[in-house]
Amino acid sequence: MYKGAIGWSIDDLKGISPTFCMHKILMEDNHKPVVQPQRRLNPAMKEVIRKEVVKLLEAGLIYPISDSSWVSPVQVVPKKGGTTVVMNEKNELIPTRTVTGWRVCIDYRRLNTATRKDHFPLPFIDQMLERLAGHDYYCFLDGYSGYNQIAVAPEDQEKTAFTCPYGIFAYRRMPFGLCNAPATFQ
């Protein structure tokens, strides 16, 4: 009955109405746009990026852009995994982090430096837990791809542009890595 209300994949994301919430990227005065070059990637990382770009394109979250005054590079980092113990050449047991996959990230540091910061006061977790104490029921809701539910203002989409071996793309929806994204999401 409610199956249509739940998103099971990235293709199911309907997004929050832009009339309700939209991410804006307001710039500090006297900022200068920066177009950064691609970073070198090994063939395995290129394939990770290719799959991510195809997935985001098919879902309509990104689009190709040919001319942007802001371009940020892509980086691939290991997803947080567990740890295992391996024996080294001295027969010592060494804890080692296991890689469970790869995450594609955009390095927005230069854009974030030029972005006017939103100083929205995020709540402290201990204060939130104090407010919850003593209640009979608790509910946990995990929003699937929460940031990708929020539209980026059309005039700011070009600022989210990123470069990779497959071209330059910009986000229609809010990506991770933007300095004011947590405040918008809150």
C-alpha positions in Angstrom: 0.0 0.0 0.0 2.7 2.5 0.9 5.4 1.0 -1.3 5.4 4.1 -3.6 6.2 6.4 -0.6 9.5 4.6 0.1 12.6 5.1 -2.0 14.4 1.8 -2.6 17.1 3.1 -4.9 18.7 6.3 -6.1 16.3 6.3 -9.1 13.3 6.5 -6.6 14.4 9.9 -5.2 11.6 12.4 -5.7 13.3 15.1 -3.7 12.0 17.7 -1.4 10.0 20.5 -3.2 12.3 23.4 -4.0 9.5 25.7 -2.7 10.0 24.2 0.7 13.8 23.8 0.8 16.6 24.7 -1.6 20.4 24.9 -1.1 22.0 28.2 -2.0 25.7 28.8 -2.3 26.2 32.5 -1.2 29.7 33.8 -1.9 31.9 36.0 0.2 32.8 39.4 -1.2 35.9 39.6 -3.3 36.0 35.9 -4.1 37.7 34.7 -7.3 36.3 31.6 -9.0 38.7 28.7 -9.3 38.9 26.1 -12.0 41.0 23.2 -10.7 42.5 20.4 -12.9 41.7 16.7 -12.7 43.7 14.6 -10.4 45.6 11.5 -11.7 43.7 8.3 -11.1 44.7 4.7 -11.5 42.5 2.5 -13.8 40.6 0.9 -10.9 39.7 4.4 -9.5 38.6 5.6 -13.0 36.2 2.7 -13.1 34.7 3.5 -9.7 34.2 7.1 -10.9 32.7 6.0 -14.2 30.1 3.8 -12.5 29.2 6.7 -10.1 28.9 9.2 -12.9 26.7 6.9 -14.9 24.5 6.2 -11.8 24.1 9.9 -11.0 23.5 10.9 -14.6 20.8 8.2 -15.0 19.1 9.3 -11.8 19.2 13.0 -13.0 21.2 14.2 -10.0 24.0 15.6 -12.2 24.3 16.9 -15.8 27.2 17.6 -18.1 28.3 21.3 -18.1 30.7 22.8 -20.6 31.4 26.2 -19.1 31.6 26.8 -15.3 33.6 29.4 -13.4 34.0 26.9 -10.5 35.4 23.4 -11.1 36.5 21.0 -8.3 38.4 17.8 -8.7 37.2 14.3 -7.8 38.9 12.0 -5.3 38.2 8.4 -4.5 38.6 7.3 -0.9 38.0 3.9 0.8 34.7 3.3 2.5 34.8 2.8 6.2 35.1 -0.9 6.8 35.9 -3.1 9.7 39.2 -4.2 11.0 40.9 -7.6 10.8 44.1 -8.9 12.3 47.0 -10.0 10.1 50.3 -11.5 10.9 53.4 -9.6 9.8 56.9 -11.0 8.9 57.8 -11.0 12.6 54.8 -13.2 13.5 53.1 -10.2 15.2 49.4 -9.7 15.0 48.7 -6.3 13.5 45.1 -4.8 13.3 44.5 -3.8 9.7 41.6 -1.8 8.3 39.6 -3.7 5.7 38.3 -1.8 2.6 34.7 -2.7 1.8 34.4 -0.4 -1.2 35.2 3.0 -2.6 33.5 6.4 -2.2 33.7 9.1 -4.8 34.2 12.5 -3.2 34.4 16.0 -4.6 37.1 18.3 -3.2 35.2 21.5 -2.6 37.8 23.1 -0.3 38.4 26.0 -2.6 34.7 26.6 -3.1 34.1 26.3 0.6 36.8 28.9 1.4 34.9 31.5 -0.8 31.4 30.5 0.5 29.7 32.7 3.1 29.2 30.5 6.1 25.8 29.7 7.5 26.2 29.8 11.3 23.0 27.8 12.0 23.3 26.4 15.5 23.3 22.6 15.2 22.0 20.9 18.3 24.4 19.1 20.7 23.7 15.4 20.8 23.8 15.3 24.7 21.1 17.9 24.8 18.9 16.1 22.3 19.3 12.8 24.3 18.3 14.7 27.5 15.1 15.8 25.8 14.3 12.2 24.8 14.9 10.7 28.2 11.9 9.3 30.0 9.6 8.9 27.0 7.8 5.7 26.3 8.4 5.5 22.5 11.2 6.4 20.2 11.2 6.4 16.5 14.2 6.3 14.2 13.9 7.4 10.6 16.8 7.1 8.2 16.4 9.3 5.1 17.8 7.5 2.0 20.4 9.7 0.3 19.2 12.7 2.4 21.4 15.3 0.8 20.3 14.2 -2.7 16.7 15.0 -1.7 17.5 18.8 -1.6 17.7 20.8 -4.8 20.6 23.2 -5.4 19.4 26.6 -6.5 19.6 26.8 -10.3 21.9 29.9 -10.2 24.3 28.0 -7.9 24.4 24.6 -9.7 27.4 25.6 -11.8 29.4 26.1 -8.6 29.1 22.4 -7.8 30.9 21.5 -11.1 33.4 18.7 -10.8 36.0 17.4 -13.3 36.8 13.7 -13.9 38.1 11.7 -16.8 34.6 11.5 -18.3 34.0 15.3 -18.4 32.7 18.1 -16.3 29.4 17.7 -14.4 27.3 19.8 -12.1 24.8 18.8 -9.4 21.1 19.5 -9.5 20.8 18.1 -6.0 22.9 18.9 -2.9 26.2 16.9 -2.8 28.3 16.0 0.2 31.3 18.3 0.8 29.6 21.7 0.7 30.3 23.7 3.9 26.7 24.8 4.4 25.1 21.5 3.5 24.6 20.3 7.1 22.8 23.5 8.0 20.5 23.2 5.0 19.8 19.6 5.8 19.1 20.4 9.4 
